[in-house]
Amino acid sequence: MSILARTLIAFTASSFVASAALALGPGDLQAGGNGPAQIKQVKLSLNGFNGACPSSGALITRVETTGPGNFKIRYRKAGGGKSDLITVQAVKTQNGKYVAKHVQAMTITKTTNTKYMVESGAKISPWVDVNKTCGQVMVPGIVAQPKKVLKAQLGIKGPKTNLCPNEATTSGWVFTNYAGPVQVMIARKGQAVGAPFTIQAKKAANGQYMASFTRKTPIIAPTNAEYRLLVGGGSGVVSNWVPLKANCSIGVPPALGLGG
């Protein structure tokens, strides 16, 4: 099992259990990073948890640093629960800041009143309350199957002409074994990772479940880039890298990227 495949943490209303152990040896990174870049601040936010139980949502971590590099984070639950160390990568965003992001899926199966925080090195986030009242619950005797992201795909159709402004069409597909919300992000190679957004997985004709989206993106300058789709809480599931090229030989306004 790869390191990426061991980053999933299974959260429930009554426990905080790390999936596969991420053991640190003498040569591994320690919490706080592996280079001269320093951690400036750590933020944690909550997304989701609508409707009846079981209810799905996510903890979203944002680590702002002084430069690029790999850093370690750890989630903690009030009362003593904690995750294994998770590696995140800080990259330069469009506003010039260096930020590492992580989306951790959670599932609540009964009424819950607790809180979580995330730490990276000596920096910690404020506590985030997780309060959920379950008006409906699972039918007794039915065992819920673990939610799993199977694969992700990304497709981009670039401009058909050399005229700019123009547009590209970006489409993504995430295949799961469950129906419900899926957190995704679009990453541009060597640059920033876009903000997470949610798509809904629905049952497909082959019996699997699929979530999809399609977006139009303006192209107003020459572009030669690659993008991939990242799935939050998907045990490291990512799509293939997909190129986007446009030479804009007719009309060249300022550049605009796709991933945010």
N, C-alpha and C positions, 0 to 999 in steps of 0.2 A: 504493500500500500504506500503511495507517495505521501510526501509531507503535506502537500495541498489537500490530499484526501483525508488527512487526519485533523483538519481544523474545525470540523463541524462540532458544535456543542448542542446537546439535546437539553432544552429547557422545558420544564413542566411547571404547573402551579405549585407542586409540592416538593420539587427537587431541582437541583442545579448540578447536572452530571456531565462531565467532559466525555467526549466520544472516545477517540483513540489517544493514548498517551503520547505527548510530544516530549520525549526524553532529551535532556541536554547533556551532552558530553563535554569534555574539556575544551574542545575546539569550537563549540557552538556559540551562537550569539547569546548574550545575556540581556536581561530587560533593560531597555534604554538605548540600544542601538550599537552599531559596530564601526562607527567612524567619527570624524570630527564634528558632524552636525549634532546640534543639541535640540532637545524637545522644549518648545516654548509653552504649549498648553495642550490639554486633552479635554475633549468635549464628548458627551454622550447624549443621545436623543432617542426617542421612542416613536415607532411608526406602526400603525395597524391596530388590531384587536377590536374589530367591529363585528356585530352580529352575535349569534348564539355560540355556545361552546361545543366542541373545541374551537378555539379562536386562534388565528395565526397573526403574527406581527414580527417585528424585528427591533433589535438594539442597533443603533448606527453610531459608530465611533469615528471621530475626526481628530487626528493628531497633527498639530501644526509644529513644524520644525524649522531650524535655521538653514537647512540644506537637504539634498537628497540622501537616501540611504535606507537600510532596513532597520526596523525597530520592533521591539516586542511589546505586546499588550496582554493584559490579563483582566477578565471580567470577574467581579466579586458581587456576591449576593448578600444582603443583610442577613445576619445570623451565622455567617461563616462559610457559605458555599463559594467555590471559586473554579475558574476554568484553567486549563493548561495555558502555557505561554503560546501566543499566536504571533507569527511574523507578518508585519505589514510593511509596505514600501512607500516612502515619501517621494512624491514627484512634484515638479513645478506646475502650478496652476496658471490659468490665464491672467490672474491678477498679480502674478509675480511671487505669490506665497508658495511654500513647500508644505504639502499636506499628504498624509497617509489616511486612507479610509478603510473601514471594515464594517460589513453588514452581517449581523448574527441573527439568524432566524430563531423564533421562539414559538412555542405552542402552549396555550393555557387550556386545561381541561376541566377546571372547577374554579369557583370563586377564589380570587387571589388578592392579597394586599401585602406587597413587599416592595423592595427597591433594589436597584443595581447601580454599580459604579464601574469605571474602567481605569486601570493604572498603566503607566508606561514609564519605567525608570522611577524617578522620584516624583513625577507628576501624576496627579489623580484628577478625575472629573468630579463634579458635584454628583450627589446621589440623584437617581431618576426613579420616581415612583411608578410602580406597575400595579394598578388597581383594576380589577375586572370582576364584575358581578355576572355570574352565569345564570341567566333565566331559564336556559335549556341545557340539558346535559346529554351525554351519550346514553344509549339504551343499555341497561345492565346486561352483562354477559357478552357484549360485543368488544372484541379486542382491536384497538386501532392499530393499523399497520404503520410502521415508521415512514415518515414522509421522505421522499428521495427525489433529487433532481437527476435525470438520466443523461441529458446532453443539451447543448445549446448550439444554435447556428445563427450566423449573421450574413446578410446579403446586401450589397450596395450597387445600385444602378447609377452610373455617373451621367453627366450631360451628354447629349447626342450630338451637339455641335460645339464649335470653338467660341461661340458667342457668350459673353458674360455681361451682366449677371445671368445666372442660370440656376439649376437646382439638381440635387441628387436625391434619390429615393433610398432610404435605409429601412430594411425589414429585419426583424429578429424573431426567432422561435426557440422556446424552451420546453423540453419534454420532461414530464414528471410522472409519478405514479399516484398523484392525488389532484383533486380539484381545489383551487383556492389561489390566494395572492402569491406572486413571485416577485422578489426584489431583484432588479437588474441595473447594470451600469454599462456605459459605452466608454471604452478606453482607446486613446490614440497613442500609437507606439512612440515612445520617447517623450511624451507630453502628459497632459493632465488626464485624470479619470473624471468623467462626467458625474453629475449628481445622481443618486439612485432614484429610480422611479418604479412603480408597481404595475405589473400586468397580471391578468387573471387566467389561470390554467383551467381549461374546460375539457370535457371528455371528447376524444377524437374518434373517428370511424374505426380505427384499429384497436380500440379498447384502451389505449394509453390516454394521457392527458397532455394538452398542449396549450401554452400561452404564447401570444404573438403580438407584434406591434408593427406599424409602418409610419415613418416620418418623412416629411419633405425638409431638406436642408438647403439653404441658399448657398450658391457658389458664386463668389464675386471676385476671385483672384486665382491665379495659377495654383493648382493643388497636386501634391504627390505624397499621399499619406496612406497609412494602414490602420485599421480599426478592428477591435474584437469586442465581444459581448461577455461581461462578467456576471455571474449569478450569485447574489448574496445568500449565504447560508447553504450553498450548494456543494460543499466539500471540495471546493476548488474547481468546480465545473466552469469552463470557459469555451468560447467558440474558437473557430479558426480565425487567423488574421485575414482581413479582406481589404484589397486596395481600393483607393479612390483617386483617380487622376483626372485633371482638367487643365488644358493649357491656356485657355482664355486669351487666345491670340487676338480676339476682337473685343476690346474693352477690358481694362485691368484696374478695377477699384481696389481698396485695401483688403487684406486677407481675412478670411473667416474660417475657423475650424469646425469640425463636426461634433466632437465628443464633449465639449464643455470643459 
